[in-house]
Amino acid sequence: MNRKLVLALISSALMLFMLYVSPESLEAKASNGYKVHNAVTGLDYASIQEAIDANETLDGHAILVDSGIFHEQVTIRKSLSIIGQSRYSTTIDGNRTSTAVNIIADNVSLREFTVTNGSIGISVNHSSNSFISRNILVDNIDAIVVRYSTDCEISDNIVGNNTNRGILVTNSGDFTVSRNSVYGTGWYGINANTSLHGKIMRNLVYKNSFDGIGLFNSSNCEIAGNDVSDNVAYGILIDFHSSHNSIYHNNIINNGIQAVTSSLNMWNSNNEGNYWSDYAGTDHNSDGIGDTLHTVDSGEDLYPLMGVFRSFNTSLGRTVNVISNSTIEGFEYFDSNSTIRMQATNSSGSQIFGFCRIRLPSGLVNVANISVVIDDGSIPVFKSNYTLDDNDTHRWIYFAYEHSTRRIAIIPEFPTIVLLAPLTAGTFLVLYLRKRNLNQKLEYSLAWTYSHGHA
């Protein structure tokens, strides 16, 4: 085949693939009306399963699926990326007869689908390095089930109103379940059974009939940064066979029973625990941490948080953690001047003072010299402590303020010697330019006199 033609075909395939990867992608239909496409070979298919099973479809290929409803049970036996046009318009309907999507290969990526009416919506079985992201799972019996798998990630999915389970990981290891919304299940939200070294982080888990997050016979896992609220029976349930798990930075709010655990699990990290809506302790030393521990069944949260935990990403890829009794909105980091700006609003309407306990990464803001300004300086900072703690990688600061809706700026204060350097340089530059200008005028005057004197 002509080399130029080959290059043209490859370029066309890559352009089509980029159209689908982008959230703002435009729907690209084949001239034959088929809605499933292999982005590498350029071939089109009538169904997702046909595209997967085709001899031309090889490991590493991407299968792109247009908007529409696909009534089929899909089995993925190859290492593929299966990408829908949009999770709001591309649907796999399992017809309530079997598993809607069954992943039995390694290195599979499945994203941008609504998966519905499956006995299991998405099953991951004996797989490694698979990635389930940005899908919607509704009206299945079990939404997502991962079995006998390693290094799998389930992230940014909406899992709602499924009959039994939301997300179940069982007999697996080194898994990550992050940034999912899981709600309205008949049994539980997110559970790990007989599993090791997992991370359940930054999920929104609410209004599930049994527990929000549970560990059963699972160890060495992290449960961190989750919002766990309004679950009917339990917020976080860790059975007595589970040990050496770390549970911290979670917001545990208004659950039937907030948490159950054994004494073999730790409910804090770096001297910060969890926020409990039923904690009644005080904070007399003004550091954002309760003065007394919070009892958790057979365990203890030694450092209960006095405000809700939030974590914000910055343009430099580092996160800023904020613990506050205010609602924090509009968080922005400005790389040009290393300044953080955000808005704090009185969340209950009844608090006199608001506070922020903030963890700042070294190198993001000049943590050696910082200042907090509220409402452009018109509101004073109350009870500030800008050296609350420091571990060489992060600095913790604390400040309080009269509660209302406040604009908060965290800005670096540069040492005097740093400010003097550019000022001194600028002064010398001005003097030099003035001197050069004066010399040029003198030379011009002498030249004019000399030329006119010899005219």
N, C-alpha and C positions, 0 to 999 in steps of 0.2 A: 504494500500500500504506500502511496505517496506520503513522504514525511510531513509535508505541510498539511495534508488532509488529516493525518493522525493528530498533529498538534492542535488543529482546529477543533476536532472532536473532543479532545481532552479539555480544551479551554471552555467549550460549550457545556460539558458536564460539570466542571467546577463552578461556572456561573450559575447553573441551575441549582446546584447544591447550596451556594451562598444565598440564593433567594429564599430557600426554605429555612436556613439556619437563622436568618434575621427575623426578629419578632415582627418587623414591619413588612415581611415578605409578601409578594403578590402571588396569587394562585396561578400556577403554570400548568395548563391542561394539554395532554397529548392530542394530536389531530385525530386519532382514532377513538377518542372518548374515554380511554382507559385512565383510571385515576391513581394508579400506583406506578412508580418509576424507579428504576435503578439509576442513581446519579452518575455512576461510573461507566456503565455499558450504554446508557441511553435507551434501554429497552423499557417498554411499558407493559403493564399487566392489569388484569381485571380484578384481582384480589391481592390482599397482603400475603396470604399463604403461598399463592402462585409465584409471587416475586421472590419470596424466601427460598422456595424449593427449586427454582430454575437452575439448571446446570451452569448458566453464565454467572449466577450470583455467587461470589466468593467471599471468604473471610475478609473483613475490612471494608466491605462495600457499604454504601448508604442507600437505604430504601426510603423514598419520599412519597408521602401519601396526601392526596388532595383532600379538601373538605368533603364531607359526606358521611353517611352511616354505613358501616361495614358489618353485616350480620355474619360473623364467622368466629371460630375458635382458632387462634393463632398459636402455632408452636414454633419457637425460634431455636433452630439447631445449629446455627452458624454465628460466628462473631460479627454481628452487624450493628449498624446504627439505624433504627427505625424511627422516623421523624414525621410527625403529623404536621399538617398545614397550620393548625391552631388547636389548642386544647378545648376551645369553645365551639369548634365547628367540625372537628374530625373525631368520629366516634367509632369505637369497637364495641359491638353489642353481642354478648355471649349467649343471648336467647335463654338464659336461665338453665341451660342444659349441661354446662361443663365450665371448665376454666376458660376465661376469655383470652388471656395471654399467658402462655406457658414458656418460660425461659429455661432452657436446659443446656446452654452453651456458655462458654466464658466470654468476657469482654463484649457484652451486649449493652447497647444504650437504647432506651425507650423513652421518648419524650413527646410532649405536645399532643396528647390524646385524651379524650373522655373515654373511660372504660366502665361499662355498665352491664348489669344483668348477668354477671358471672357467678357460678358457685364460689369461685375465687376470681377476683378481678385480674390481678397480676400475681403469678406464681414464679418464684425464682428458686430453682432446685438444682443442687450440685453445680453451682456456678461460682466463678471467681471474677472479681473486677468488673462487675456489672453495675449499671448506672440507670436508676429509675427517677426521672426528673420532670417537673412541670406538667404533670398529668392531673386529671380530675377523676376521682373514683367515687361513684355514687350508685346506690341501689344494687350493690352486690351483697352476697351473703358474707364473705370475707373479702376485704378490699385488697390488701397486699400481704402475701405470706412468703417469707424467705426461709428455706430449709437447707441444711448441710452445705452452706456456702461461706465464702471468705471474701473479705475486702470489697463488699458491695455497699453502694451508697444509694440511699433513698432520700431525695431532697426536693423541696419546693413543690410538693404535691398538695392538692386539696382533696381531703378524704372525708366525705360527709354522708351521714344517713345510710350507713351500711348495716345489715341485719345483725351480724355477730361481731367480728373483729375489724379494727381499723388497720393497724400495721403490726404484724407478728413476725419476729425473728426467732427462729428456734434451731438449736444444734448448729450454731454458726459462730464465726469469730471475726474480729477486726472489722466490724460493720459500722456504718454511720447512718443515723436517722436525724436529719436536720431540716429546719425551716419549713416543716409541714404544718398544715392546719388539719386537725383531726377532731371531729365533733359528731355527736348524735348517733354513736354506734350502740347497738343493743347490748354488747358486752363491754369491751374495753377499748381504749384509744391506742396506745403504743405499748407493746409488751415484748420482752426478751426472755425466752425460756431456754435453759440449759445452754447458755452461750457465754462467750468470753471476749474481753477487750473490745467492748462496743462503746460508741458515743451516741447519746440521745441528747441533742442540743438545739436550743433556740426554736423549739416547736411551740405551736399554739394548740393546747389540748383542753377541750371543754365540753361539758354537757354530755359526757358518755355515761352509760347506765351503770357500769361497774367501776373500774378505776381509770384514771387518766393515763398514768404511766406505771408499769409494773415490771419487776424483775422476779423471776422464779428460777431457783437453782442456777443463778448466773453470777459471775464474779469479775472483778477488775474492770468494771464499766464506769463511765462518767454520765451523770444526768445533770446537765448544767444549762442555765439560761433559758429554761422553758417557762411559759405561762400555763399554769395548771389550775383551772378554775371551774367551779360549778359542776364537778363530776359527782354523780349521785352517791355512790358508796364510798370511794376513796379517791384522794388526790394522787398520792404516790404510795404504791404498795410494794414492799420488798420483803419477800418471805424469809424465814429463818435459815433456809438452805443457801441463801445468797450472801456473799461476804466480800470485803475489800472493795466495795464500790464507793465512789465519791459523788455526793449529791450537794450541789452548791449553786448559788446565783439564780435559783428558781423563785418564781412568784407563785406562792401556793395560797389560793384565795377561795374561800367560801365553798369548800368541798364537804361532802357528808362527814367523813373522817379525813382530816388533813393528810396524815401520813401514818404508815405502819412500817416498822423496821426492826432489825435485830441490832445488838450492840456492836456487831462486827463491821459496820459500815460507817463512813465518815460524812458528816453533814456540813462540811466547810472546806475552804481552800484559801490559803494565804490570809487567814484570820478574817474571812468573810463567809457567812453562811447563806441563808435563804430568807426571803421575805414571807412572813406568815400574817395573814389577815387577822388572826386571833391572838397575836402576841400582844401582851399588855405591859411590857417592860418599859423602862425609861432609858434616857441617854444623857446622863448628867455631865459626862465629860466631853460631850459634843464632838463625836467622831463618826456618827451615822450608824454605829453598832450598838445593839442593846447592852445594857449593863449586866443583865442576868441571862443565863442560858434559857433555851426553849426546849422543853421535854418532847421527844418524838417517840412515843410508845416505849420501846426498850432502849432507845438511843437518845442522843442529845445533840442539838444544834448549839454549839458553844458561842457562836457569833451571829445571832439573828440580826437581820438587816432592819433598820428603822424606816426604810423606804423601798419602793419598787426598784428592781434592777433593770437597767437597759444598757445595751451595747451598741455603739455606733461605729460604722466604718468610715475611714477617711480616704482621701485621694492617694495617700502614700501607702495604702494597704495595711495600715495599723488601726487598731480599734481603741476607742475611748469608752471606758465603763463609767456609767453614772448611776449612783444610788440616790434617790430623791423622794421626798414626800410630795413633790410637785409633779405635774404632768409635763414631761420634757418633749418639746416639739421643735421642728425647724433647725435641727442640728446641722451646722456647717463648719467645715475646716477650710481655712484660706492658706494655701501653701505659700502665697506670695509674701505674707507677713507673719506666718506661723500663729495665726489667731483662730480661736474657736468662738463661735457665736451660737446661741440657742435661746429658746423661749421657755420660761417656766410659768405654769399656770396652777393656781390653787385647785387641786383635784377634788377636794371635799367641800370647799367653800367655807369651812368652819375653822381652819387652822390660822393661827396668828402669824407664825413664822414658818418659812420654808427653808429647806437646806439641800445642799448637794455634796455628796462625797464622790470624788472623781479620781479615777486612775488614769494618769497621763503617761504614755510611753516616752522614754527618753529619746530625744532626737526629733520628736514631733513638735513639741513646744519647748522653749528654753526653760526647763523645769527648775534650773538653779535660780532663776529670777523671773517670777510671774506676778501678775496683778489681775484681780477680778474687778470689773466695772459693771454696775447694774444701772439700767436705764440711762446710759451715757453719763453716769456719775451723779445723777440727781437723787438716787437712793443709796444710803450707806450700806456697806457690807457689815454684817453682824456676826461676831464670833468666828473670825477667819483663822484658819490654821493651814498655811501653805507648805508645811513640812510635817504633815501627819505621819507619813512613813515613806521609806525609800529603800529599794533593793537593788540599785544600780541599773535596772532595766526599766523601772517605772517609779513614778512619784505619785503619792496619794495626797490630795488636798481636800479641805473642808471649808465651807462657808455657809452662812445663813443670812436671811433677808426677810424683811416684812412682806408677808404673803399678799400677792395679787398676781396679775399677769406681768411678768418681768422679762426684759431683754437683758441677757447676760453675755458678757464678753470676757474671755480669758486671753490675756495678751502678754507677750514677753516684755520684761523690763531689761533693757540692755545696760550693762555696767558702764560707769562713767568713762572708763578708759576706752571702751568700744565706741562710745559716742564721740569722744575727743579726736579719735583717729581721722574719721572722714571730715570733721570740722576743721582740724588743723591742715589737712591736705587741701581742703577747699580754700582756706585762707591763703596758703602759699600759692595756689593756682591763680587766685585773683590778683595778688601782688605781682606775680610773674607776668600776667597778661597786661597789667597796667604799665609795668616797667617796659615791656616789649613795645607797647603802643607808644609810650613816651619816646623811646629810642627811635622808633620808626618816624615819628613826627620830627625829631631833631635832625635825622638823616635827610628827610625830605626838605627841611628848611635850609640846611647847608647846601644841598644839591641845587635848590632853586636859586640861592644867593650866588653860588659859584657860576651857574649857567647864565644868569642875568648879568653878572659882573664881567663876563667875557663875551657878551653879545656884540 
